[in-house]
Amino acid sequence: MSRPLSLSQQSPEFKGISAFNIIYEAGLDSDSRPILVLNACNLPDPNSIDYDLILAFILTRLDEFVENDYVLVFFSSPAKYRPPWMWLLRAYRALDRKYKKNLKALYVVHLTRTYRIIFDLANRITSPKFARKLHYLSSLQELFGAVRLSSKFIPRQVIDYDTNLPPIAPSAGWGSSQKLGVIDPVHRPLPSKAFGLTPEHLAQLDNAADTEKDTYVPSIVRQIVDHLEARGMDKEGLFRKSPASEELSRVKKAFNRGEKVDLTQHDINVAASLLKVFLKELPDPLIPSQLCTDLGKLPEPETCPDDVLKRVKESLQQEYNNRPYQRNLLVYLVRFLVRVVQHADKNRMTAHNIAVVFAPNLIHDGSDSNAMSGSQQEAIANAAMYMKRVNEGMALIQLLIVHHEKVLPV
């Protein structure tokens, strides 16, 4: 079977296919891994475009994420145009080890019986091991129970299709051997003592005195950072790899119950993921997206002139002037990330790689509502806005790391 075509992001074909919005990033899951959404309803007429170019486009987009752990959600219905099943098999086989290695889960929603047979056949032909990452979901309700995806990234056609489906049994799940719970709006998690709280609230729980306002950093953050500095700085791919979800959830719940946690008893990736999840679940993002927007497009750190660095520092001083707890946390975090980058020869985490991993966690909108509303155009606009916000955040974080001595607020 021939190899798929390659496609440059600067090519007219790439730019033309991108307008269909077939694949896009849609936030982070509960383990702080990027979620990619693939929409069959946005596939174009195969008589008007070579589907091998579509495949090359999808693989090129995936190339942006395959170095880190990620999750893929495929909305297979509705679809006006269906690719030939031989093309689908070729596309499935094109997902070689590079794409499968860090793919933690593939959620296929609303798959028809015929295409389910094709997917199962592809699993037997390619990699039975990969089949364990593949989960068939019959409804959006099941999807919301499996992955933390905001409905603002779901096309209206998918929502309408799901609404018109016949009711399914509550026990329906991922497959023949797995059962999946759904969101219960009545059953709420117990109050947290660590995650999802403001720095001010955490200061109260830590019994921090008012005199510590200018130096306080949440104890959980200090514990995680101390552990990472002692045992993880040379770990290749630090912050890129995710631990087992069950282990991460168990340790997180222990922190939330106020229990004493010995991080040395867990994989180093647990601590790395806990730091990202802590930042992502702050009620207000540590770096406001509006700050990134106001700063505009920033130059590469290596060529950034002093007047831009001065403007960035002044903006940060103004933003955090009356937010000492957030300022302390930001400064503490950036200085730690600087030390991580200093070990990049071993951990491979350059300033750019750190920015890629941390931007979605530091610059989020705090919205995880599953209220199903909005048009197809709004889903596209939300995806585009999310990517714009993340790209702006990446530029700022990279600048903070490289020029921390000149730009960090004091």
N, C-alpha and C positions, 0 to 999 in steps of 0.2 A: 504494500500500500504506500502511495507516494506521501512525501512529507508535506505538511500544510505550507501555504505560501507565507512569506514574511512580509511585513507591512511597516513602513516607516511612519512615525507619528506626524511627520512633516509632509507626507504625501497627500495629494488631492483625494485619493480613495479613502484614506483614514479620516480626513476631515469631513468628507461626505457621509460616511457611515456613522460617525459620531453624532450626527444630527438626528438619527433614529432613536437615540437613547436606549440602546439595547442592553447595555451593561453599565452600572454606576455604583459608586460607593454609597453606603447608607448607614453611617454611624458605626457604633461598636456594640458587640454583644455583652452579656453580663460578665464575661471574663476579659473584657477590654480588647477583644480581637476585632479587626475590621470586618464589616459585613459587606459583601458584594451582592448586588441584585441583578439577575439576568431575566429579561422580560421577553417571552415569546410573542406577546401581543404587539410588540414593536417591530417584529421581523418584517422586512419589506417583501414585495412581490419577487419571487425567485426568477421571474421572467425579465425583471428589470435590472437585476444585479447578480453578479457571480457570488454564490454563497461561499465559495472558497475564500473570497475576500472578507466575508462576514466572519468566518472562522479565524482568519489571520488577525482581524481587528480584535476579536475577543481575546485571543492569546496574547496580543500585544498589551491589552489592558491588564490582563492577569499578570504580565511580567512586572508590573508596578508593585505587586503585592506578594509574590510567591516567596520572597526572601523572609517574610514574617508569617506567623500563623494567621490564618484568615478563615472566614466562613462564607459559603456561597449559598444564596437562596435563588432557586429557579422557579419562576411562575410560568408553568407550562401551558396554562389555559387562562383565558381564551386566546386563540390565535387565528387570525384570518388566513395566514399563510403557514403551511407546514413544510419544513424541509424534507427531502426524500430520506427514507430510513437509512440508505447506504451512506448518505452524507452525515447523518446523525451518528452512525457507527464510527465513521472516520473522525468526526469531531471528538467523540468520546475517547478514541484511541490516541488522539493528539494530546490528550491530557497525560503526558508522560510523567516520569518521576518528579521532575522539577515542579510541576503544578500540583501533584498529589501529595508530596512530602509534607508540606506545611498546611494543606487543606484539612482543617479539623472536622468539618461537617459539610455535607451537601444536602440541603433540604429541597426536595422536589415537590412542589405544591400543585394540586389539581392535575396530576398526570393521567392521561387516558389509558385505558386497558391495553390498547395496541402498543403504545409507546412504553408502557411499563414492561411489556415483554421484550422490547428492544433493549431497554436499559438492563434488564436482567441478563439478556444474552451477552451484552457488552461486558458485563461483570465477569461472566464465565470465561469469555475470550481473553480479557485483559488482566484483571487482577481481583481475585476473590477477596484479598485483604482489603482492597479499596471499598468493597461492598459494605463493610462495617461502618464506613463513614457516610453511607448513602441512606437517607431517611425519606420515605414517601409520606406526605401529609395530605389529608383529604380536604382540609378546610383552613381558613385563616385563624380560626379559633385554636386549632392544633399548632399552627405556626407560632402564635403568640405564647403558647405554653412551652415552646421549644427554644425560641430565640428572641432576644430583646430587640425587636425591630419596630421602629416607630411607623405607624400607618401613613404618615405623611410621605413616605417613600414608596407606597403601594399604588399603582395606577388605578384609576377609577374603573377601568374595564375589569380588572381582577376582583375588585370589591363587589361590583355588580354581579359578576359571574358567581362569586361565592355566595352572595345573598340569595340567588335563585336556585341554589343546590338544594336537594331534599335533605331533611334533617338526618344526622348520623348519630349512631349510638355513642354515649359519653365515653365508652371504653375504647373507641377507635384510637389508633396510635400510629407509631412510626412504621410498623410492619407487622409481620405475623408473630414475632416473638417479643416485641417491645410495646409497652403501653405508655401513653403520654398524658399527663395531667393537664388541665386547662386552667386558665386564670379564674380564681374565685374572688370576686370583689368583696365578699364578706370577710373572708379569712385574711387578716393582715399580719405581717411579720411583727415580731416582738420589737419593742423600742430598742434602738441601737445605742451602743456606748462607744462606737468608733467610726463606722462608715455612715455617710449621708448626713453628717452634722456640720454645722458651720465651725470655723476655727474658734469663734467666740464661745460656742457651746462646749467645744472640746476643752477650752481653757478652764471653764467652770468644772468640768468633770475631772480635770487634772489638778484642781485646787490651786491654779496659778494665781499669784498675787498681782494686784494692779501694777506693782512696780516692775513686773516682768513683761508688761505689755509690749515693750520695744524689743524683746528678745525671745518671747515665747514661740515655740514650734510644737505642735501636737506630739505627745509622747509616742504614739503609735508610729508616726513618721520617723522620729528619731530611732526607734527600735529597729524598724525595717532598714533604714539607711545604714545604721551601725552594723547590722548583720550583713548587708550586701558589701560594705567596705571590707569587712573582715574575711568574707568567704566567696564573694562573687565577682570581684573586679576583673579577673582574668577569664571569666566564663565566656566562651565564644557564643555570640548571639544573645548576650544578656539583654533582657526586655523584649526580645523577638520571639522567644519560645514560650509556650503556655504549658503549665502543669496540667495534670488530670483535673477536670472540672470538679469532681467529687472532693478531691483533697483541698483544692482552693476554697470551695464552698464551706467545707468543714472548718478550716482555719479562720476564715472570715467570720463565721458564726461564733466561734470561740471568742474572738476579739469583741464582737458585738455584745456578747453576754458579759463582758468585763473579766473574762478568765485570763490567767497568766499563760501566755503562749511561748513555747520554746521553739523558735524558728530553726534551730539547728537540727531538729528532728524531722525537718521537711526538706524537700528538693529546693534548691536555690531559686528555681523559677517560680515557686510559690511566693516568696518574698518580693521578687521582681514584679509579678502580676498584682500582688496586693497594693504596691505603691501606685501602679497605674489605675487600679480600680478605685482606690481612695480618692485620687484626684478627679476621676471621672464622676464620682458620686457626690462631690461637693455640691451643696445646693446652688451655689453660684460659681461659675467657672473662675478658676484662679486668674486666668487672663481673659478679660472681656473681649468678645469678638469685635465690639465697636472700637476698641482701642486699636486692634489690628487694621480695621477699615480706615480709621482716622490717620494712621501712619502711612497708609498707601503702600504701593509696591516698593519693597526695600531691595537695595542692591545686594549682590553676593558679599558675604562678610569680608572676603579677601580684598575686595575693591571698594569697600564702604568708606566714603569720605568722612572727615571729622565733623563736618556740619550736620550730617545725617545722624551720626552717633550722638551728638549733642541734643538734637531734636528728639531722638528716641528716649534719652535719659530724662529730659524735661517732661515728656509725656508720661513716663513711668512715675516720676516724682509726683506729678499732678494726680494721676490715677490712684496712687496708693498713699497719698498724703494723710488721708483720714481713715485708712484701712490698715493699721499697723499689723494686725494678725495675718492678713493676706500678704502684706509686704514681706514679713518675716519668713513666711512659708515659701514664697517665690524665691527670695534670695537664698535661703537654705537649699532649696531644690536645685537651683541653677548651679550653685557652687559644688553640689554633689555631682551633678551631671558633667561638670567640667572635669572632675576627677575621674569619672568613668571614661570620658573621651581621652584622657591622658594614658589610658591602658588600651587604646584602640588597636595597637599592634597585636594584641592577644585576643581582645574581646570583639574586635571588628566593629565596634560601635563608634563611628565618627560623629562629628557634630550633626552632619546631615542625617545620618541614620537615627540618631537620638531624636532629632526633630520630627522625622517621619513617624516614629513610634508614639511620641508624647503629644504631638499637636492635637489629635482628636480627644485626648483625655483632659488637656488643659483648657481647650477652647470649645466647650460644648454649650448647647442651648438649654440644658436642664429639662428638655421636653421628651418624655417617653410615653406619652399618651397613646393608647391604642384606639382612640375614637376614630372610626372609619369615616372620613369625610375628605372632600377635595377632588378636583378634577385631574385628568391625565396631565394637563398642562401644569397644574400645581405640583404634581409629583416630580415632573421634570425640573421645574423651577426650584423645588426644595433640594433636589439632588445637586443641581448646579450651584446653588447658594452654599450648600454644605461643603462642596469641593473648593469653592472660592475661599470660604472661611478657613478651611484646613490649610490650604496653600499659603494664605496670609500668615497663619499661625506658625507654620513651618519656617517661614522666612524670619519671623521675629525670634523664635526659639533658637534658631541657629545663630542669629546675631547675638543674642544674650549669652550664649555659651562661648562664642569666639571672642567677644569683646566685653565679657562680664566686668572687668575692672573699670571700664569706661561708662557702662550704661546702667548697671544695676542701681536701683533706688537705695538711698541710705537714710 
